[in-house]
Amino acid sequence: MSTRRLVIDLASPRAVWRIPHARVVEIKNALGVAWDVAEVKAPAVSDGDGGSGSPEAIAAARGAEIYLGYGVPSGIAAAGKGTLRWAHTATAGVGSSLAHLAGTGVVLTNSAGVHADPMADWVIAAIAYFTRGLDRMISAQRQGRWAKEDFTDGAIPMRELRSLRVGIVGLGGIGNAVARRALALGMSVSGVRRHPERGGPRGVGWVGKLGDLPRLASGSDVLVIAAPHTAETAGAVDRSVLERLPLHALVINVSRGSLLDETALLELLELRRLRGAALDVFATEPLPPEHPFWRHARVLVSPHVSAVTTAFWERETALIVENIRRYLAGAPLTNVVDLEAGY
């Protein structure tokens, strides 16, 4: 009787993304003794959608049935040809994996829902950072300046969270988590998504399709970009969309830099049309040291860390173990990626 194999390729050099030994044990226990679990010790690239695959991981993937990693590198897909049946990525984005798995019949699952809560917390923190003037307070503190006049001269409205209209581009796992928090704080919420008929959390004003983005922008004091990168969404938040935002609006991006026209955003910030921008993702990462975002007074630069949380491996392992249970039972998996749609 041949042994079935699962490969764990999650030894990220970044501590927060490196799978703990106890979680490896949980995965082994979920499979049972009939399975061989190959834990790759070589560093696995966890940034973005994963790296190219280490020689150790590629060797382990030969003949494997299940692969757990950060994306599915081309070398892994090639090594698993004919035997690989299910691949899971610990990332939310899957862009680099799509071409490698197209036409193979391999089922790909991702971790989008795992990241939703910490990323939504980050979005709410970013909204408060600008709305309540924390950015200006930090600037004044660094100057040793008692800046009471900055907040009482009326030049920039000091609004309350409950007065804000939030527009969400992408009402998936992350967008829904943002919507629930915003609604709980009294904000009004609308959004667009690929399947508007799926709606959003109870209390959302309206949900349209991506073509309704200009309408969404016109009525949003805060525009949150939380959609995945696809052929349809790339460049969706362009100059025409940004110019429709009300005066002193905020732009927040936690998806991919490719969705946002950064040049247009910068120009509108310079013209003081926008109150600020909180960016966790960029067209080029790491953000080049000469980029004007670094020194812009109304830009919050976050190094693609909105998903970081001490609770990651608890939720990630629960997702993997539940899907192992489903896989062994022949049931549909959770978080299956549509390889054609791109998420």
C-alpha positions in Angstrom: 0.0 0.0 0.0 1.5 3.3 -1.1 1.8 6.2 1.4 0.0 9.4 0.6 2.0 12.5 1.2 1.3 16.1 2.4 4.0 18.7 2.1 4.2 21.6 4.6 6.3 24.4 3.1 5.7 27.2 5.6 9.1 27.8 7.2 9.0 31.6 6.6 12.1 33.5 7.7 9.6 36.0 9.2 8.7 34.8 12.7 5.0 35.8 12.5 4.5 33.7 9.3 6.6 30.7 10.3 4.5 27.7 11.3 4.9 26.7 14.9 5.8 23.0 15.7 2.5 22.6 17.6 0.5 23.5 14.5 2.4 21.0 12.4 1.4 18.4 15.0 -2.2 19.4 14.7 -2.1 18.9 10.9 -0.4 15.5 11.3 -3.0 14.4 13.7 -5.8 15.5 11.4 -4.4 13.3 8.6 -3.8 10.1 10.6 -1.1 7.4 10.3 -1.8 6.6 6.6 -0.1 9.8 5.6 3.5 10.9 5.3 3.9 14.5 6.3 7.0 16.2 4.8 7.9 19.4 6.6 10.2 21.5 4.6 12.8 23.2 6.8 14.3 25.4 4.0 13.1 29.1 4.1 9.9 29.7 2.2 9.2 33.2 0.8 6.0 34.5 2.5 5.9 38.0 1.0 3.4 38.8 -1.7 2.0 35.6 -3.2 5.0 33.4 -2.4 8.4 32.8 -4.1 9.9 30.4 -6.6 10.1 27.3 -4.4 13.3 25.9 -2.7 15.0 22.8 -4.0 14.0 21.0 -0.8 10.4 21.9 -1.3 10.4 20.8 -5.0 12.0 17.5 -4.0 9.3 16.9 -1.3 6.5 17.8 -3.7 7.4 15.0 -6.1 4.6 12.4 -5.7 2.8 14.6 -3.1 -1.0 14.7 -3.0 -1.4 17.9 -0.9 0.8 21.0 -0.7 0.6 23.7 1.9 2.7 26.8 1.2 2.9 30.5 0.3 1.4 30.4 -3.1 2.2 27.5 -5.5 5.6 28.1 -7.2 6.1 26.8 -10.7 8.6 24.2 -9.5 6.1 22.8 -7.0 3.4 22.6 -9.6 5.8 20.8 -12.0 7.1 18.4 -9.3 3.5 17.5 -8.3 2.3 16.9 -11.9 0.0 13.9 -12.0 -0.2 13.4 -8.2 -1.0 16.8 -6.7 -4.7 17.1 -6.0 -5.0 20.0 -3.6 -2.8 23.0 -2.9 -3.4 25.5 -0.1 -1.8 28.9 0.2 -1.4 30.7 3.5 -1.8 34.0 1.6 -4.9 35.8 0.5 -3.6 36.7 -2.9 -3.1 34.0 -5.5 -1.9 35.9 -8.5 1.4 34.1 -9.1 -0.2 30.6 -8.6 -2.9 30.9 -11.2 -0.8 30.2 -14.3 1.0 27.4 -12.7 -2.2 25.5 -11.9 -4.3 26.3 -15.0 -5.5 23.1 -16.6 -3.9 20.8 -14.0 -7.1 19.9 -12.2 -5.5 20.8 -8.9 -7.9 22.4 -6.4 -6.4 25.7 -4.9 -7.6 27.1 -1.7 -6.5 30.4 0.0 -6.5 32.1 3.3 -8.6 35.2 2.6 -11.0 34.9 5.5 -8.1 34.3 7.9 -6.7 37.8 7.3 -10.1 39.6 7.3 -10.3 40.6 11.0 -6.8 42.1 11.6 -7.0 43.9 8.2 -10.4 45.3 9.1 -9.0 46.5 12.4 -6.2 48.2 10.6 -8.7 50.0 8.3 -10.7 51.3 11.2 -7.5 52.5 12.9 -6.4 54.3 9.7 -9.8 56.0 9.4 -9.5 57.3 13.0 -5.9 58.3 12.5 -6.9 60.9 9.9 -10.5 61.7 10.9 -9.5 62.6 14.5 -6.3 64.4 13.4 -3.8 62.0 15.0 -1.5 62.6 12.0 -1.4 66.3 12.7 -0.8 65.7 16.5 2.2 63.5 15.8 3.6 66.1 13.4 3.2 68.9 16.0 4.7 66.7 18.8 7.8 66.1 16.8 8.1 69.8 16.4 7.5 70.4 20.1 4.6 72.7 19.1 1.4 73.2 21.1 -0.8 73.1 18.0 -4.2 73.9 19.4 -4.9 76.3 16.6 -4.4 73.6 14.0 -7.5 71.8 15.4 -9.7 74.9 16.1 -9.2 77.0 13.0 -11.7 75.0 10.9 -9.4 74.6 8.0 -9.8 70.8 8.1 -13.1 69.5 9.5 -12.7 67.4 12.6 -15.4 64.9 11.9 -17.0 62.2 14.0 -16.8 58.6 12.9 -20.5 58.2 12.9 -20.9 61.0 10.3 -18.7 59.2 7.7 -19.9 57.5 4.5 -17.7 54.5 3.7 -17.4 53.0 0.3 -15.9 49.6 0.0 -14.4 48.3 -3.2 -14.7 44.5 -2.8 -17.2 43.1 -0.3 -15.5 39.8 0.2 -14.1 38.5 3.5 -12.0 41.7 4.2 -14.6 44.1 2.9 -17.4 42.5 4.9 -15.3 42.7 8.1 -14.6 46.4 7.4 -18.3 47.0 6.8 -19.4 45.3 10.0 -17.0 47.4 12.1 -17.9 50.6 10.3 -21.6 50.0 10.8 -21.1 49.2 14.5 -19.4 52.6 14.9 -22.4 54.4 13.2 -20.9 54.9 9.8 -23.0 54.4 6.7 -21.6 51.8 4.2 -22.0 51.0 0.6 -19.9 48.9 -1.7 -19.2 47.2 -5.1 -18.3 43.6 -5.8 -18.1 41.1 -8.7 -21.4 39.5 -7.6 -23.6 42.3 -6.2 -26.5 39.9 -5.7 -24.5 38.4 -2.8 -25.0 41.8 -0.9 -23.1 42.6 2.3 -23.7 42.6 6.0 -27.0 43.8 7.3 -27.2 47.5 7.3 -25.2 48.1 4.2 -26.9 50.8 2.1 -26.4 49.5 -1.4 -24.2 47.0 -3.2 -23.4 47.4 -6.9 -21.0 46.0 -9.5 -17.6 47.3 -10.4 -19.1 49.5 -13.1 -20.8 51.4 -10.3 -17.5 52.5 -8.8 -17.9 56.2 -10.0 -21.2 56.3 -8.1 -19.6 54.7 -5.0 -16.8 57.3 -5.0 -19.1 60.2 -5.4 -20.8 59.3 -2.1 -17.8 58.1 0.0 -16.0 60.1 2.6 -13.7 57.1 2.9 -12.9 54.8 0.0 -11.6 51.4 1.1 -9.9 49.2 -1.6 -10.3 45.6 -0.5 -10.8 43.7 -3.8 -8.3 41.1 -5.1 -6.1 41.8 -8.1 -7.7 40.4 -11.2 -7.8 41.4 -14.9 -11.0 43.3 -14.1 -9.9 45.1 -11.0 -6.4 46.1 -12.1 -6.3 50.0 -12.3 -10.0 50.2 -11.3 -9.4 53.1 -8.9 -8.1 55.5 -11.5 -8.0 59.3 -11.7 -11.6 59.6 -12.8 -12.7 57.6 -9.7 -10.5 59.6 -7.4 -11.6 62.9 -8.8 -15.2 62.0 -7.9 -14.4 61.7 -4.2 -15.8 64.5 -2.0 -13.5 67.2 -0.7 -11.3 65.9 2.3 -12.1 62.3 1.5 -9.7 59.4 2.6 -8.3 56.7 0.4 -7.4 53.4 2.1 -5.8 50.5 0.2 -5.3 47.0 1.8 -5.6 44.9 -1.4 -2.9 45.3 -4.0 -1.1 48.4 -5.3 -2.1 47.5 -8.9 -5.7 48.6 -8.2 -4.9 52.2 -7.5 -3.5 55.0 -9.6 -0.8 56.2 -7.2 0.3 59.1 -9.4 -3.2 60.5 -9.5 -3.6 60.0 -5.8 -0.4 61.9 -5.1 -1.5 64.8 -7.3 -4.9 65.1 -5.6 -3.2 65.0 -2.2 -0.9 67.8 -3.3 -3.9 69.8 -4.4 -5.4 69.2 -1.0 -8.5 67.7 -2.6 -8.0 64.7 -0.3 -7.6 64.6 3.4 -5.2 61.7 3.4 -4.3 58.2 2.2 -3.5 55.1 4.3 -1.6 52.6 2.1 -0.6 49.1 3.2 0.2 48.0 -0.4 2.0 49.6 -3.3 2.7 49.1 -7.0 6.3 48.5 -6.2 7.3 46.7 -2.9 9.3 47.5 -0.9 8.4 51.2 -1.6 11.4 52.8 -3.2 13.3 55.1 -0.7 12.9 58.1 -3.1 9.1 57.8 -3.4 7.3 60.9 -2.3 4.8 58.9 -0.2 7.5 58.4 2.4 7.7 62.1 3.3 4.1 63.2 2.5 2.4 64.7 5.5 -1.0 63.2 4.6 0.1 59.7 3.7 0.3 56.8 6.2 2.9 54.3 4.8 2.4 50.7 6.1 4.9 48.1 4.9 2.3 45.5 3.8 1.6 44.4 7.4 -2.1 45.0 7.9 -2.7 41.3 8.2 -0.1 40.7 11.0 -1.7 39.3 14.2 -0.8 37.0 17.0 -3.9 35.0 16.2 -2.9 34.1 12.6 -1.7 30.5 13.2 -4.8 29.7 15.3 -7.1 30.6 12.5 -4.9 29.4 9.7 -4.5 25.9 11.3 -8.2 25.7 12.0 -8.9 26.4 8.3 -6.3 23.8 7.1 -7.6 21.1 9.6 -11.2 21.7 8.6 -10.3 21.4 4.9 -8.3 18.2 5.6 -11.4 16.8 7.2 -13.5 17.8 4.2 -10.9 16.4 1.8 -10.7 13.0 3.4 -14.5 12.9 3.4 -14.8 13.9 -0.2 -16.7 17.0 0.7 -16.3 20.5 -1.0 -13.4 22.5 0.4 -13.6 25.9 2.0 -12.0 28.9 0.3 -11.7 27.3 -3.1 -10.2 29.8 -5.6 -11.8 30.3 -9.0 -8.7 29.9 -11.3 -10.4 31.9 -14.1 -11.7 34.7 -11.9 -8.5 35.0 -10.0 -9.8 34.7 -6.5 
